[in-house]
Amino acid sequence: MIGRPRRCLDCGAALPADADARRSFCGQACVSRAYRKRVRLLKRTARAREVIASFGQLNRLEKAGIVTGYLIIEGIQCPICAKVVWQGVRRRRDAVYCSNHCRQAAYRQRIHDAQL
């Protein structure tokens, strides 16, 4: 049976015509890359569920205070601008600042305080 050539699930390259029916990737590099992507996605979604669950334990006033910036909860908000920092979701698990701008502002403040 001759039909369309099957494609690698990772890079899209054509698989050899004599490839086994169970074969999905063109080579070991694509197998490894797909595995790393899958593991990274699982870690992100697990951490996102964790963060959402911890946010869900707060009462309505605490949530409103965090979102508007009137209430600062250690470890959840950026110490510079008070935005919510979603740690571990496209960010490091130990992220402190919401952006490079805030990280740089904190560094400059530390340097300024050390010089006084």
Phi and psi in radians as a Rosetta constraint file:
Dihedral C 1 N 2 CA 2 C 2 CIRCULARHARMONIC -1.900 0.35
Dihedral N 2 CA 2 C 2 N 3 CIRCULARHARMONIC 2.203 0.35
Dihedral C 2 N 3 CA 3 C 3 CIRCULARHARMONIC -2.491 0.35
Dihedral N 3 CA 3 C 3 N 4 CIRCULARHARMONIC -2.705 0.35
Dihedral C 3 N 4 CA 4 C 4 CIRCULARHARMONIC -1.171 0.35
Dihedral N 4 CA 4 C 4 N 5 CIRCULARHARMONIC 2.501 0.35
Dihedral C 4 N 5 CA 5 C 5 CIRCULARHARMONIC -1.196 0.35
Dihedral N 5 CA 5 C 5 N 6 CIRCULARHARMONIC 2.414 0.35
Dihedral C 5 N 6 CA 6 C 6 CIRCULARHARMONIC -1.274 0.35
Dihedral N 6 CA 6 C 6 N 7 CIRCULARHARMONIC 2.657 0.35
Dihedral C 6 N 7 CA 7 C 7 CIRCULARHARMONIC -2.049 0.35
Dihedral N 7 CA 7 C 7 N 8 CIRCULARHARMONIC 2.655 0.35
Dihedral C 7 N 8 CA 8 C 8 CIRCULARHARMONIC -1.145 0.35
Dihedral N 8 CA 8 C 8 N 9 CIRCULARHARMONIC 2.368 0.35
Dihedral C 8 N 9 CA 9 C 9 CIRCULARHARMONIC -1.211 0.35
Dihedral N 9 CA 9 C 9 N 10 CIRCULARHARMONIC -0.347 0.35
Dihedral C 9 N 10 CA 10 C 10 CIRCULARHARMONIC -1.690 0.35
Dihedral N 10 CA 10 C 10 N 11 CIRCULARHARMONIC -0.994 0.35
Dihedral C 10 N 11 CA 11 C 11 CIRCULARHARMONIC -1.759 0.35
Dihedral N 11 CA 11 C 11 N 12 CIRCULARHARMONIC -0.261 0.35
Dihedral C 11 N 12 CA 12 C 12 CIRCULARHARMONIC 1.509 0.35
Dihedral N 12 CA 12 C 12 N 13 CIRCULARHARMONIC 0.052 0.35
Dihedral C 12 N 13 CA 13 C 13 CIRCULARHARMONIC -1.209 0.35
Dihedral N 13 CA 13 C 13 N 14 CIRCULARHARMONIC 2.649 0.35
Dihedral C 13 N 14 CA 14 C 14 CIRCULARHARMONIC -1.208 0.35
Dihedral N 14 CA 14 C 14 N 15 CIRCULARHARMONIC 2.378 0.35
Dihedral C 14 N 15 CA 15 C 15 CIRCULARHARMONIC -1.410 0.35
Dihedral N 15 CA 15 C 15 N 16 CIRCULARHARMONIC 2.659 0.35
Dihedral C 15 N 16 CA 16 C 16 CIRCULARHARMONIC -1.031 0.35
Dihedral N 16 CA 16 C 16 N 17 CIRCULARHARMONIC 2.590 0.35
Dihedral C 16 N 17 CA 17 C 17 CIRCULARHARMONIC -1.083 0.35
Dihedral N 17 CA 17 C 17 N 18 CIRCULARHARMONIC -0.543 0.35
Dihedral C 17 N 18 CA 18 C 18 CIRCULARHARMONIC -1.623 0.35
Dihedral N 18 CA 18 C 18 N 19 CIRCULARHARMONIC 0.288 0.35
Dihedral C 18 N 19 CA 19 C 19 CIRCULARHARMONIC -1.203 0.35
Dihedral N 19 CA 19 C 19 N 20 CIRCULARHARMONIC 2.543 0.35
Dihedral C 19 N 20 CA 20 C 20 CIRCULARHARMONIC -1.032 0.35
Dihedral N 20 CA 20 C 20 N 21 CIRCULARHARMONIC 2.620 0.35
Dihedral C 20 N 21 CA 21 C 21 CIRCULARHARMONIC -1.106 0.35
Dihedral N 21 CA 21 C 21 N 22 CIRCULARHARMONIC -0.462 0.35
Dihedral C 21 N 22 CA 22 C 22 CIRCULARHARMONIC -1.474 0.35
Dihedral N 22 CA 22 C 22 N 23 CIRCULARHARMONIC -0.148 0.35
Dihedral C 22 N 23 CA 23 C 23 CIRCULARHARMONIC -1.287 0.35
Dihedral N 23 CA 23 C 23 N 24 CIRCULARHARMONIC 2.297 0.35
Dihedral C 23 N 24 CA 24 C 24 CIRCULARHARMONIC -2.096 0.35
Dihedral N 24 CA 24 C 24 N 25 CIRCULARHARMONIC -0.320 0.35
Dihedral C 24 N 25 CA 25 C 25 CIRCULARHARMONIC -2.152 0.35
Dihedral N 25 CA 25 C 25 N 26 CIRCULARHARMONIC 2.673 0.35
Dihedral C 25 N 26 CA 26 C 26 CIRCULARHARMONIC -1.372 0.35
Dihedral N 26 CA 26 C 26 N 27 CIRCULARHARMONIC -0.433 0.35
Dihedral C 26 N 27 CA 27 C 27 CIRCULARHARMONIC -2.869 0.35
Dihedral N 27 CA 27 C 27 N 28 CIRCULARHARMONIC 3.119 0.35
Dihedral C 27 N 28 CA 28 C 28 CIRCULARHARMONIC -1.142 0.35
Dihedral N 28 CA 28 C 28 N 29 CIRCULARHARMONIC -0.568 0.35
Dihedral C 28 N 29 CA 29 C 29 CIRCULARHARMONIC -1.083 0.35
Dihedral N 29 CA 29 C 29 N 30 CIRCULARHARMONIC -0.736 0.35
Dihedral C 29 N 30 CA 30 C 30 CIRCULARHARMONIC -1.226 0.35
Dihedral N 30 CA 30 C 30 N 31 CIRCULARHARMONIC -0.618 0.35
Dihedral C 30 N 31 CA 31 C 31 CIRCULARHARMONIC -1.073 0.35
Dihedral N 31 CA 31 C 31 N 32 CIRCULARHARMONIC -0.822 0.35
Dihedral C 31 N 32 CA 32 C 32 CIRCULARHARMONIC -1.131 0.35
Dihedral N 32 CA 32 C 32 N 33 CIRCULARHARMONIC -0.758 0.35
Dihedral C 32 N 33 CA 33 C 33 CIRCULARHARMONIC -1.093 0.35
Dihedral N 33 CA 33 C 33 N 34 CIRCULARHARMONIC -0.755 0.35
Dihedral C 33 N 34 CA 34 C 34 CIRCULARHARMONIC -1.136 0.35
Dihedral N 34 CA 34 C 34 N 35 CIRCULARHARMONIC -0.669 0.35
Dihedral C 34 N 35 CA 35 C 35 CIRCULARHARMONIC -1.102 0.35
Dihedral N 35 CA 35 C 35 N 36 CIRCULARHARMONIC -0.801 0.35
Dihedral C 35 N 36 CA 36 C 36 CIRCULARHARMONIC -1.087 0.35
Dihedral N 36 CA 36 C 36 N 37 CIRCULARHARMONIC -0.701 0.35
Dihedral C 36 N 37 CA 37 C 37 CIRCULARHARMONIC -1.075 0.35
Dihedral N 37 CA 37 C 37 N 38 CIRCULARHARMONIC -0.767 0.35
Dihedral C 37 N 38 CA 38 C 38 CIRCULARHARMONIC -1.118 0.35
Dihedral N 38 CA 38 C 38 N 39 CIRCULARHARMONIC -0.765 0.35
Dihedral C 38 N 39 CA 39 C 39 CIRCULARHARMONIC -1.139 0.35
Dihedral N 39 CA 39 C 39 N 40 CIRCULARHARMONIC -0.749 0.35
Dihedral C 39 N 40 CA 40 C 40 CIRCULARHARMONIC -1.068 0.35
Dihedral N 40 CA 40 C 40 N 41 CIRCULARHARMONIC -0.739 0.35
Dihedral C 40 N 41 CA 41 C 41 CIRCULARHARMONIC -1.126 0.35
Dihedral N 41 CA 41 C 41 N 42 CIRCULARHARMONIC -0.728 0.35
Dihedral C 41 N 42 CA 42 C 42 CIRCULARHARMONIC -1.102 0.35
Dihedral N 42 CA 42 C 42 N 43 CIRCULARHARMONIC -0.701 0.35
Dihedral C 42 N 43 CA 43 C 43 CIRCULARHARMONIC -1.125 0.35
Dihedral N 43 CA 43 C 43 N 44 CIRCULARHARMONIC -0.752 0.35
Dihedral C 43 N 44 CA 44 C 44 CIRCULARHARMONIC -1.093 0.35
Dihedral N 44 CA 44 C 44 N 45 CIRCULARHARMONIC -0.811 0.35
Dihedral C 44 N 45 CA 45 C 45 CIRCULARHARMONIC -1.187 0.35
Dihedral N 45 CA 45 C 45 N 46 CIRCULARHARMONIC -0.631 0.35
Dihedral C 45 N 46 CA 46 C 46 CIRCULARHARMONIC -1.129 0.35
Dihedral N 46 CA 46 C 46 N 47 CIRCULARHARMONIC -0.755 0.35
Dihedral C 46 N 47 CA 47 C 47 CIRCULARHARMONIC -1.181 0.35
Dihedral N 47 CA 47 C 47 N 48 CIRCULARHARMONIC -0.657 0.35
Dihedral C 47 N 48 CA 48 C 48 CIRCULARHARMONIC -1.099 0.35
Dihedral N 48 CA 48 C 48 N 49 CIRCULARHARMONIC -0.719 0.35
Dihedral C 48 N 49 CA 49 C 49 CIRCULARHARMONIC -1.093 0.35
Dihedral N 49 CA 49 C 49 N 50 CIRCULARHARMONIC -0.698 0.35
Dihedral C 49 N 50 CA 50 C 50 CIRCULARHARMONIC -1.057 0.35
Dihedral N 50 CA 50 C 50 N 51 CIRCULARHARMONIC -0.833 0.35
Dihedral C 50 N 51 CA 51 C 51 CIRCULARHARMONIC -1.131 0.35
Dihedral N 51 CA 51 C 51 N 52 CIRCULARHARMONIC -0.764 0.35
Dihedral C 51 N 52 CA 52 C 52 CIRCULARHARMONIC -1.128 0.35
Dihedral N 52 CA 52 C 52 N 53 CIRCULARHARMONIC -0.670 0.35
Dihedral C 52 N 53 CA 53 C 53 CIRCULARHARMONIC -1.137 0.35
Dihedral N 53 CA 53 C 53 N 54 CIRCULARHARMONIC -0.725 0.35
Dihedral C 53 N 54 CA 54 C 54 CIRCULARHARMONIC -1.195 0.35
Dihedral N 54 CA 54 C 54 N 55 CIRCULARHARMONIC -0.611 0.35
Dihedral C 54 N 55 CA 55 C 55 CIRCULARHARMONIC -1.195 0.35
Dihedral N 55 CA 55 C 55 N 56 CIRCULARHARMONIC -0.574 0.35
Dihedral C 55 N 56 CA 56 C 56 CIRCULARHARMONIC -1.211 0.35
Dihedral N 56 CA 56 C 56 N 57 CIRCULARHARMONIC -0.331 0.35
Dihedral C 56 N 57 CA 57 C 57 CIRCULARHARMONIC -1.395 0.35
Dihedral N 57 CA 57 C 57 N 58 CIRCULARHARMONIC -0.192 0.35
Dihedral C 57 N 58 CA 58 C 58 CIRCULARHARMONIC -1.435 0.35
Dihedral N 58 CA 58 C 58 N 59 CIRCULARHARMONIC 2.668 0.35
Dihedral C 58 N 59 CA 59 C 59 CIRCULARHARMONIC -1.398 0.35
Dihedral N 59 CA 59 C 59 N 60 CIRCULARHARMONIC 3.047 0.35
Dihedral C 59 N 60 CA 60 C 60 CIRCULARHARMONIC -1.086 0.35
Dihedral N 60 CA 60 C 60 N 61 CIRCULARHARMONIC -0.702 0.35
Dihedral C 60 N 61 CA 61 C 61 CIRCULARHARMONIC -1.167 0.35
Dihedral N 61 CA 61 C 61 N 62 CIRCULARHARMONIC -0.688 0.35
Dihedral C 61 N 62 CA 62 C 62 CIRCULARHARMONIC -1.122 0.35
Dihedral N 62 CA 62 C 62 N 63 CIRCULARHARMONIC -0.743 0.35
Dihedral C 62 N 63 CA 63 C 63 CIRCULARHARMONIC -1.068 0.35
Dihedral N 63 CA 63 C 63 N 64 CIRCULARHARMONIC -0.804 0.35
Dihedral C 63 N 64 CA 64 C 64 CIRCULARHARMONIC -1.099 0.35
Dihedral N 64 CA 64 C 64 N 65 CIRCULARHARMONIC -0.677 0.35
Dihedral C 64 N 65 CA 65 C 65 CIRCULARHARMONIC -1.146 0.35
Dihedral N 65 CA 65 C 65 N 66 CIRCULARHARMONIC -0.677 0.35
Dihedral C 65 N 66 CA 66 C 66 CIRCULARHARMONIC -1.171 0.35
Dihedral N 66 CA 66 C 66 N 67 CIRCULARHARMONIC -0.836 0.35
Dihedral C 66 N 67 CA 67 C 67 CIRCULARHARMONIC -1.140 0.35
Dihedral N 67 CA 67 C 67 N 68 CIRCULARHARMONIC -0.688 0.35
Dihedral C 67 N 68 CA 68 C 68 CIRCULARHARMONIC -1.444 0.35
Dihedral N 68 CA 68 C 68 N 69 CIRCULARHARMONIC -0.285 0.35
Dihedral C 68 N 69 CA 69 C 69 CIRCULARHARMONIC 1.630 0.35
Dihedral N 69 CA 69 C 69 N 70 CIRCULARHARMONIC 0.112 0.35
Dihedral C 69 N 70 CA 70 C 70 CIRCULARHARMONIC -1.438 0.35
Dihedral N 70 CA 70 C 70 N 71 CIRCULARHARMONIC -0.349 0.35
Dihedral C 70 N 71 CA 71 C 71 CIRCULARHARMONIC -2.125 0.35
Dihedral N 71 CA 71 C 71 N 72 CIRCULARHARMONIC 2.306 0.35
Dihedral C 71 N 72 CA 72 C 72 CIRCULARHARMONIC -1.968 0.35
Dihedral N 72 CA 72 C 72 N 73 CIRCULARHARMONIC 2.133 0.35
Dihedral C 72 N 73 CA 73 C 73 CIRCULARHARMONIC -1.965 0.35
Dihedral N 73 CA 73 C 73 N 74 CIRCULARHARMONIC 2.121 0.35
Dihedral C 73 N 74 CA 74 C 74 CIRCULARHARMONIC -0.991 0.35
Dihedral N 74 CA 74 C 74 N 75 CIRCULARHARMONIC 2.311 0.35
Dihedral C 74 N 75 CA 75 C 75 CIRCULARHARMONIC 1.557 0.35
Dihedral N 75 CA 75 C 75 N 76 CIRCULARHARMONIC -0.236 0.35
Dihedral C 75 N 76 CA 76 C 76 CIRCULARHARMONIC -1.879 0.35
Dihedral N 76 CA 76 C 76 N 77 CIRCULARHARMONIC -0.512 0.35
Dihedral C 76 N 77 CA 77 C 77 CIRCULARHARMONIC -2.027 0.35
Dihedral N 77 CA 77 C 77 N 78 CIRCULARHARMONIC 2.654 0.35
Dihedral C 77 N 78 CA 78 C 78 CIRCULARHARMONIC -1.167 0.35
Dihedral N 78 CA 78 C 78 N 79 CIRCULARHARMONIC 2.271 0.35
Dihedral C 78 N 79 CA 79 C 79 CIRCULARHARMONIC -1.230 0.35
Dihedral N 79 CA 79 C 79 N 80 CIRCULARHARMONIC -0.239 0.35
Dihedral C 79 N 80 CA 80 C 80 CIRCULARHARMONIC -1.590 0.35
Dihedral N 80 CA 80 C 80 N 81 CIRCULARHARMONIC -0.930 0.35
Dihedral C 80 N 81 CA 81 C 81 CIRCULARHARMONIC -1.947 0.35
Dihedral N 81 CA 81 C 81 N 82 CIRCULARHARMONIC -0.091 0.35
Dihedral C 81 N 82 CA 82 C 82 CIRCULARHARMONIC 1.185 0.35
Dihedral N 82 CA 82 C 82 N 83 CIRCULARHARMONIC 0.327 0.35
Dihedral C 82 N 83 CA 83 C 83 CIRCULARHARMONIC -1.317 0.35
Dihedral N 83 CA 83 C 83 N 84 CIRCULARHARMONIC 2.691 0.35
Dihedral C 83 N 84 CA 84 C 84 CIRCULARHARMONIC -1.227 0.35
Dihedral N 84 CA 84 C 84 N 85 CIRCULARHARMONIC 2.276 0.35
Dihedral C 84 N 85 CA 85 C 85 CIRCULARHARMONIC -1.842 0.35
Dihedral N 85 CA 85 C 85 N 86 CIRCULARHARMONIC 1.971 0.35
Dihedral C 85 N 86 CA 86 C 86 CIRCULARHARMONIC -1.523 0.35
Dihedral N 86 CA 86 C 86 N 87 CIRCULARHARMONIC 1.602 0.35
Dihedral C 86 N 87 CA 87 C 87 CIRCULARHARMONIC -1.208 0.35
Dihedral N 87 CA 87 C 87 N 88 CIRCULARHARMONIC 2.404 0.35
Dihedral C 87 N 88 CA 88 C 88 CIRCULARHARMONIC 1.461 0.35
Dihedral N 88 CA 88 C 88 N 89 CIRCULARHARMONIC -0.104 0.35
Dihedral C 88 N 89 CA 89 C 89 CIRCULARHARMONIC -1.862 0.35
Dihedral N 89 CA 89 C 89 N 90 CIRCULARHARMONIC 1.729 0.35
Dihedral C 89 N 90 CA 90 C 90 CIRCULARHARMONIC 1.012 0.35
Dihedral N 90 CA 90 C 90 N 91 CIRCULARHARMONIC 0.462 0.35
Dihedral C 90 N 91 CA 91 C 91 CIRCULARHARMONIC -2.651 0.35
Dihedral N 91 CA 91 C 91 N 92 CIRCULARHARMONIC 2.902 0.35
Dihedral C 91 N 92 CA 92 C 92 CIRCULARHARMONIC -1.160 0.35
Dihedral N 92 CA 92 C 92 N 93 CIRCULARHARMONIC 2.675 0.35
Dihedral C 92 N 93 CA 93 C 93 CIRCULARHARMONIC -1.169 0.35
Dihedral N 93 CA 93 C 93 N 94 CIRCULARHARMONIC -0.474 0.35
Dihedral C 93 N 94 CA 94 C 94 CIRCULARHARMONIC -1.794 0.35
Dihedral N 94 CA 94 C 94 N 95 CIRCULARHARMONIC 0.453 0.35
Dihedral C 94 N 95 CA 95 C 95 CIRCULARHARMONIC -1.092 0.35
Dihedral N 95 CA 95 C 95 N 96 CIRCULARHARMONIC 2.403 0.35
Dihedral C 95 N 96 CA 96 C 96 CIRCULARHARMONIC -1.917 0.35
Dihedral N 96 CA 96 C 96 N 97 CIRCULARHARMONIC -0.691 0.35
Dihedral C 96 N 97 CA 97 C 97 CIRCULARHARMONIC -1.836 0.35
Dihedral N 97 CA 97 C 97 N 98 CIRCULARHARMONIC 2.672 0.35
Dihedral C 97 N 98 CA 98 C 98 CIRCULARHARMONIC -1.399 0.35
Dihedral N 98 CA 98 C 98 N 99 CIRCULARHARMONIC -0.382 0.35
Dihedral C 98 N 99 CA 99 C 99 CIRCULARHARMONIC -2.693 0.35
Dihedral N 99 CA 99 C 99 N 100 CIRCULARHARMONIC 2.954 0.35
Dihedral C 99 N 100 CA 100 C 100 CIRCULARHARMONIC -1.137 0.35
Dihedral N 100 CA 100 C 100 N 101 CIRCULARHARMONIC -0.569 0.35
Dihedral C 100 N 101 CA 101 C 101 CIRCULARHARMONIC -1.050 0.35
Dihedral N 101 CA 101 C 101 N 102 CIRCULARHARMONIC -0.826 0.35
Dihedral C 101 N 102 CA 102 C 102 CIRCULARHARMONIC -1.199 0.35
Dihedral N 102 CA 102 C 102 N 103 CIRCULARHARMONIC -0.652 0.35
Dihedral C 102 N 103 CA 103 C 103 CIRCULARHARMONIC -1.087 0.35
Dihedral N 103 CA 103 C 103 N 104 CIRCULARHARMONIC -0.750 0.35
Dihedral C 103 N 104 CA 104 C 104 CIRCULARHARMONIC -1.175 0.35
Dihedral N 104 CA 104 C 104 N 105 CIRCULARHARMONIC -0.691 0.35
Dihedral C 104 N 105 CA 105 C 105 CIRCULARHARMONIC -1.094 0.35
Dihedral N 105 CA 105 C 105 N 106 CIRCULARHARMONIC -0.702 0.35
Dihedral C 105 N 106 CA 106 C 106 CIRCULARHARMONIC -1.154 0.35
Dihedral N 106 CA 106 C 106 N 107 CIRCULARHARMONIC -0.717 0.35
Dihedral C 106 N 107 CA 107 C 107 CIRCULARHARMONIC -1.065 0.35
Dihedral N 107 CA 107 C 107 N 108 CIRCULARHARMONIC -0.805 0.35
Dihedral C 107 N 108 CA 108 C 108 CIRCULARHARMONIC -1.112 0.35
Dihedral N 108 CA 108 C 108 N 109 CIRCULARHARMONIC -0.641 0.35
Dihedral C 108 N 109 CA 109 C 109 CIRCULARHARMONIC -1.154 0.35
Dihedral N 109 CA 109 C 109 N 110 CIRCULARHARMONIC -0.721 0.35
Dihedral C 109 N 110 CA 110 C 110 CIRCULARHARMONIC -1.095 0.35
Dihedral N 110 CA 110 C 110 N 111 CIRCULARHARMONIC -0.751 0.35
Dihedral C 110 N 111 CA 111 C 111 CIRCULARHARMONIC -1.099 0.35
Dihedral N 111 CA 111 C 111 N 112 CIRCULARHARMONIC -0.757 0.35
Dihedral C 111 N 112 CA 112 C 112 CIRCULARHARMONIC -1.103 0.35
Dihedral N 112 CA 112 C 112 N 113 CIRCULARHARMONIC -0.761 0.35
Dihedral C 112 N 113 CA 113 C 113 CIRCULARHARMONIC -1.152 0.35
Dihedral N 113 CA 113 C 113 N 114 CIRCULARHARMONIC -0.598 0.35
Dihedral C 113 N 114 CA 114 C 114 CIRCULARHARMONIC -1.230 0.35
Dihedral N 114 CA 114 C 114 N 115 CIRCULARHARMONIC -0.500 0.35
Dihedral C 114 N 115 CA 115 C 115 CIRCULARHARMONIC -1.370 0.35
Dihedral N 115 CA 115 C 115 N 116 CIRCULARHARMONIC -0.337 0.35
